[in-house]
């Protein structure tokens, strides 16, 4: 059985919008603390102005969620402050480029 590939030329789905919103919230939370931001910059190789410029790019936002999901302490800290379940970022991650697992 083949699954249809997503077509990014159509309007984003509600889950993609929710994923982008959550990733932007995570980015703001990361950027609020210099140590967290320096970790993201070291991982991505981007400077703060580049991070700001790329904040509207769904692929970059997927990377922000990947960064968050790769560090349990960061994940739990963000989810605690955002008052969301720790599995929410992973659930929404699949809606952004690079997050869907194709079979």
Backbone as ProteinMPNN parsed JSONL, in Angstrom:
{"seq_chain_A": "XXXXXXXXXXXXXXXXXXXXXXXXXXXXXXXXXXXXXXXXXXXXXXXXXXXXXXXXXXXXXXXXXXXXXXXXXXXXXXXXXXXXXXXXXXXXXXXXXXXXXXX", "coords_chain_A": {"N_chain_A": [[0.841, -1.164, 0.0], [0.527, 2.224, -0.813], [1.124, 5.423, 0.514], [-0.242, 8.675, 0.133], [1.846, 11.353, -0.9], [2.619, 14.37, 0.792], [1.454, 17.509, -0.359], [2.965, 20.425, -0.51], [2.183, 22.694, -1.769], [-0.396, 23.352, -1.455], [-2.776, 24.929, 0.78], [-1.669, 25.176, 4.171], [-2.25, 22.542, 6.514], [-4.352, 22.303, 9.43], [-2.927, 21.01, 11.422], [-0.31, 21.455, 10.59], [-0.193, 24.216, 10.853], [-0.571, 24.384, 13.628], [1.731, 23.061, 14.433], [3.734, 24.795, 13.461], [3.147, 27.068, 14.976], [3.622, 26.099, 17.575], [6.355, 25.504, 17.324], [7.386, 28.068, 16.916], [6.773, 29.183, 19.395], [8.433, 27.58, 20.958], [10.897, 28.358, 19.907], [10.967, 31.05, 20.711], [11.04, 30.644, 23.468], [13.464, 29.283, 23.732], [15.198, 31.276, 22.772], [14.97, 33.159, 24.764], [16.728, 32.63, 26.775], [20.118, 32.981, 27.062], [21.973, 30.792, 27.193], [20.491, 28.603, 26.263], [19.912, 29.523, 23.683], [22.482, 29.734, 22.6], [23.142, 27.048, 22.449], [21.331, 26.153, 20.489], [22.251, 27.677, 18.33], [24.836, 26.643, 18.072], [24.238, 24.069, 17.295], [22.856, 24.432, 14.877], [24.513, 26.107, 13.438], [23.913, 28.673, 12.856], [23.765, 32.27, 13.114], [22.402, 34.675, 15.502], [20.85, 36.651, 14.036], [20.349, 35.259, 11.699], [18.851, 33.14, 12.64], [16.572, 34.519, 13.396], [15.729, 35.461, 10.884], [15.117, 33.065, 9.598], [12.951, 32.14, 10.963], [10.374, 31.995, 9.893], [10.375, 29.855, 8.204], [9.131, 26.745, 7.47], [10.67, 24.358, 7.387], [12.936, 25.014, 8.913], [11.64, 25.488, 11.335], [10.799, 22.925, 11.895], [13.279, 21.846, 12.451], [13.826, 23.246, 14.797], [11.999, 22.055, 16.536], [13.071, 19.468, 16.425], [15.537, 19.924, 17.665], [14.654, 20.596, 20.235], [13.376, 18.201, 20.938], [15.529, 16.5, 21.079], [16.76, 16.863, 23.482], [16.032, 16.019, 26.59], [15.808, 17.495, 29.0], [15.531, 20.138, 28.062], [13.165, 19.815, 26.591], [11.295, 19.059, 28.601], [11.449, 21.33, 30.217], [10.503, 23.37, 28.496], [7.915, 22.366, 27.897], [6.794, 22.342, 30.439], [6.71, 25.096, 31.077], [5.108, 25.99, 28.969], [2.855, 24.665, 29.528], [1.989, 22.214, 28.398], [1.551, 18.821, 27.285], [4.357, 16.6, 27.383], [4.555, 14.965, 25.115], [3.419, 16.34, 23.035], [5.048, 18.128, 21.318], [6.446, 16.168, 19.772], [4.339, 14.835, 18.563], [3.258, 16.842, 16.944], [5.44, 17.427, 15.368], [5.621, 15.828, 13.081], [4.098, 17.103, 11.178], [5.554, 19.015, 9.914], [8.078, 19.874, 7.423], [10.355, 17.221, 6.816], [9.639, 15.741, 8.972], [7.787, 13.719, 8.623], [7.375, 10.244, 8.413], [8.027, 8.169, 5.847], [6.689, 5.293, 4.37]], "CA_chain_A": [[0.0, 0.0, 0.0], [1.273, 3.472, -0.848], [0.478, 6.567, 1.123], [-0.012, 9.864, -0.692], [2.842, 12.303, -0.417], [1.998, 15.657, 1.056], [1.675, 18.543, -1.358], [3.178, 21.667, 0.225], [1.719, 23.84, -2.538], [-1.741, 23.676, -0.996], [-2.8, 25.634, 2.062], [-1.225, 24.297, 5.254], [-3.304, 21.947, 7.324], [-4.417, 22.827, 10.799], [-1.837, 20.441, 12.216], [0.914, 22.158, 10.205], [-0.271, 25.529, 11.499], [-0.342, 24.169, 15.062], [3.152, 22.709, 14.592], [4.509, 26.011, 13.278], [2.904, 27.921, 16.144], [4.347, 25.514, 18.706], [7.791, 25.669, 17.076], [7.698, 29.481, 17.164], [6.761, 29.34, 20.856], [9.656, 26.937, 21.445], [12.01, 29.215, 19.513], [10.957, 32.211, 21.608], [11.472, 30.165, 24.784], [14.901, 29.01, 23.613], [15.908, 32.543, 22.598], [14.864, 33.967, 25.984], [17.835, 32.276, 27.669], [21.335, 32.937, 26.232], [22.588, 29.456, 27.146], [19.678, 27.77, 25.358], [20.089, 30.037, 22.331], [23.821, 29.369, 22.111], [23.072, 25.632, 22.092], [20.666, 26.052, 19.19], [23.157, 28.226, 17.317], [25.932, 25.696, 17.878], [23.695, 22.919, 16.575], [22.456, 24.804, 13.518], [25.548, 26.884, 12.774], [23.349, 29.969, 12.491], [23.91, 33.406, 14.013], [21.078, 35.124, 15.953], [20.08, 37.319, 12.988], [19.931, 34.221, 10.754], [17.76, 32.421, 13.311], [15.412, 35.407, 13.286], [15.319, 35.47, 9.478], [14.589, 31.743, 9.208], [11.84, 31.773, 11.845], [9.162, 31.734, 9.132], [10.606, 28.714, 7.323], [8.644, 25.517, 8.106], [11.751, 23.375, 7.554], [13.719, 25.452, 10.072], [10.826, 25.27, 12.537], [10.909, 21.492, 12.183], [14.581, 21.682, 13.104], [13.705, 23.744, 16.178], [11.366, 20.979, 17.316], [14.05, 18.383, 16.529], [16.494, 20.347, 18.693], [13.96, 20.48, 21.52], [13.115, 16.782, 21.208], [16.796, 15.796, 21.288], [17.257, 17.125, 24.832], [14.891, 15.816, 27.488], [15.702, 18.605, 29.957], [14.934, 21.258, 27.326], [11.787, 19.449, 26.27], [10.467, 19.138, 29.803], [11.412, 22.725, 30.644], [9.591, 24.085, 27.61], [6.547, 21.871, 28.069], [6.331, 22.804, 31.739], [6.363, 26.52, 30.974], [4.021, 26.148, 28.004], [1.734, 23.91, 30.091], [1.532, 21.219, 27.431], [2.071, 17.473, 27.524], [5.661, 16.418, 26.738], [4.471, 14.275, 23.822], [2.833, 17.24, 22.04], [5.988, 18.514, 20.258], [6.727, 15.033, 18.885], [3.122, 14.566, 17.796], [3.112, 17.88, 15.932], [6.649, 17.483, 14.528], [5.415, 15.134, 11.806], [3.376, 17.963, 10.25], [6.5, 19.942, 9.301], [9.012, 19.196, 6.517], [11.372, 16.381, 7.437], [9.119, 15.031, 10.143], [6.924, 12.591, 8.263], [8.049, 9.003, 8.101], [7.42, 7.559, 4.666], [6.818, 3.841, 4.344]], "C_chain_A": [[0.891, 1.234, 0.0], [0.446, 4.568, -0.222], [0.734, 7.78, 0.247], [1.03, 10.762, -0.057], [2.149, 13.631, -0.201], [2.374, 16.651, -0.037], [1.759, 19.878, -0.639], [2.714, 22.891, -0.559], [0.303, 24.231, -2.141], [-1.657, 24.397, 0.335], [-2.393, 24.677, 3.176], [-2.407, 23.756, 6.047], [-3.296, 22.571, 8.712], [-3.29, 22.272, 11.649], [-0.512, 21.099, 11.861], [0.943, 23.543, 10.848], [0.0, 25.404, 12.996], [1.132, 23.848, 15.321], [4.031, 23.943, 14.448], [4.36, 26.947, 14.474], [3.675, 27.404, 17.356], [5.853, 25.7, 18.538], [8.217, 27.119, 17.302], [7.703, 29.782, 18.663], [8.031, 28.744, 21.454], [10.875, 27.791, 21.116], [12.1, 30.44, 20.419], [11.453, 31.813, 22.999], [12.975, 29.9, 24.784], [15.685, 30.321, 23.572], [15.888, 33.412, 23.853], [16.017, 33.717, 26.955], [19.101, 32.133, 26.82], [21.976, 31.549, 26.127], [21.819, 28.529, 26.21], [19.887, 28.208, 23.911], [21.458, 29.664, 21.769], [23.874, 27.889, 21.736], [22.414, 25.423, 20.741], [21.583, 26.558, 18.08], [24.314, 27.275, 17.044], [25.468, 24.485, 17.06], [23.41, 23.252, 15.115], [23.559, 25.501, 12.735], [25.074, 28.26, 12.35], [23.648, 31.017, 13.554], [22.518, 33.89, 14.41], [20.244, 35.805, 14.869], [19.585, 36.32, 11.937], [18.781, 33.402, 11.334], [16.473, 33.227, 13.162], [14.853, 35.399, 11.863], [14.634, 34.165, 9.09], [13.362, 31.319, 10.009], [10.531, 31.5, 11.107], [9.243, 30.53, 8.222], [10.153, 27.422, 8.013], [9.73, 24.459, 8.316], [12.629, 23.738, 8.747], [12.943, 25.203, 11.36], [10.788, 23.787, 12.903], [12.214, 21.185, 12.886], [14.58, 22.182, 14.537], [13.063, 22.672, 17.05], [12.298, 19.787, 17.463], [15.061, 18.688, 17.634], [15.886, 20.174, 20.085], [13.774, 19.012, 21.907], [14.383, 15.988, 21.502], [17.335, 15.957, 22.707], [16.088, 17.08, 25.803], [14.711, 16.963, 28.475], [15.087, 19.836, 29.288], [13.46, 21.002, 27.049], [10.883, 19.618, 27.485], [10.365, 20.567, 30.327], [10.431, 23.535, 29.812], [8.146, 23.656, 27.859], [5.962, 22.297, 29.411], [5.897, 24.256, 31.693], [5.183, 26.749, 30.046], [2.742, 25.457, 28.47], [1.107, 22.98, 29.045], [2.142, 19.873, 27.797], [3.393, 17.297, 26.782], [5.613, 15.695, 25.395], [3.93, 15.18, 22.705], [3.837, 17.677, 20.97], [6.294, 17.378, 19.281], [5.523, 14.723, 17.998], [2.958, 15.579, 16.665], [4.294, 17.931, 14.971], [6.418, 16.877, 13.158], [4.722, 16.002, 10.763], [4.288, 18.943, 9.512], [7.471, 19.179, 8.392], [10.101, 18.443, 7.275], [10.88, 15.565, 8.611], [8.292, 13.813, 9.835], [7.784, 11.381, 7.921], [7.309, 8.364, 6.937], [7.713, 6.078, 4.662], [6.739, 3.361, 2.921]], "O_chain_A": [[1.888, 1.289, 0.72], [-0.77, 4.636, -0.401], [1.816, 7.907, -0.328], [1.089, 10.911, 1.163], [1.209, 13.978, -0.916], [3.485, 16.622, -0.565], [0.739, 20.412, -0.202], [2.836, 24.014, -0.07], [-0.149, 25.331, -2.462], [-0.59, 24.467, 0.946], [-2.733, 23.495, 3.132], [-3.423, 24.429, 6.223], [-2.358, 23.268, 9.102], [-2.752, 22.975, 12.504], [0.332, 21.288, 12.737], [1.986, 23.986, 11.329], [0.719, 26.224, 13.568], [1.709, 24.306, 16.307], [4.971, 24.127, 15.221], [5.336, 27.545, 14.928], [4.305, 28.179, 18.075], [6.551, 26.018, 19.501], [9.303, 27.366, 17.828], [8.541, 30.546, 19.143], [8.635, 29.332, 22.352], [11.779, 27.935, 21.938], [13.191, 30.821, 20.845], [12.199, 32.559, 23.633], [13.672, 30.256, 25.734], [16.704, 30.465, 24.246], [16.715, 34.314, 23.987], [16.248, 34.519, 27.86], [19.162, 31.264, 25.95], [22.47, 31.181, 25.061], [22.417, 27.763, 25.455], [20.021, 27.372, 23.018], [21.576, 29.318, 20.593], [24.579, 27.517, 20.799], [22.877, 24.613, 19.938], [21.681, 25.943, 17.018], [24.727, 27.12, 15.894], [26.215, 23.952, 16.24], [23.688, 22.45, 14.224], [23.546, 25.491, 11.504], [25.745, 28.941, 11.575], [23.769, 30.703, 14.738], [21.543, 33.561, 13.734], [19.04, 35.561, 14.788], [18.52, 36.515, 11.351], [17.856, 33.018, 10.619], [15.418, 32.679, 12.84], [13.639, 35.338, 11.669], [13.666, 34.175, 8.329], [12.796, 30.254, 9.76], [9.657, 30.828, 11.654], [8.274, 30.213, 7.532], [10.727, 27.038, 9.033], [9.708, 23.741, 9.316], [13.025, 22.859, 9.512], [13.513, 24.762, 12.358], [10.749, 23.435, 14.082], [12.258, 20.367, 13.805], [15.254, 21.615, 15.397], [13.521, 22.408, 18.162], [12.319, 19.152, 18.518], [15.398, 17.818, 18.437], [16.537, 19.665, 20.996], [13.988, 18.631, 23.058], [14.319, 14.919, 22.109], [18.272, 15.258, 23.093], [15.258, 17.988, 25.835], [13.581, 17.362, 28.757], [14.228, 20.499, 29.869], [12.617, 21.876, 27.252], [9.829, 20.249, 27.4], [9.315, 20.972, 30.826], [9.625, 24.294, 30.35], [7.262, 24.498, 28.014], [4.768, 22.58, 29.508], [4.837, 24.609, 32.21], [4.346, 27.612, 30.308], [1.677, 25.641, 27.879], [-0.106, 22.959, 28.839], [3.128, 19.803, 28.53], [3.538, 17.791, 25.664], [6.555, 15.808, 24.61], [3.988, 14.802, 21.535], [3.504, 17.603, 19.788], [6.389, 17.615, 18.077], [5.678, 14.389, 16.823], [2.565, 15.217, 15.556], [4.153, 18.437, 13.857], [6.966, 17.363, 12.168], [4.753, 15.674, 9.577], [3.846, 19.625, 8.588], [7.668, 17.977, 8.568], [10.685, 18.95, 8.233], [11.635, 14.779, 9.183], [8.11, 12.953, 10.697], [8.793, 11.495, 7.226], [6.121, 8.058, 7.03], [8.839, 5.653, 4.919], [6.826, 2.159, 2.669]]}, "name": "protein", "num_of_chains": 1, "seq": "XXXXXXXXXXXXXXXXXXXXXXXXXXXXXXXXXXXXXXXXXXXXXXXXXXXXXXXXXXXXXXXXXXXXXXXXXXXXXXXXXXXXXXXXXXXXXXXXXXXXXXX"}
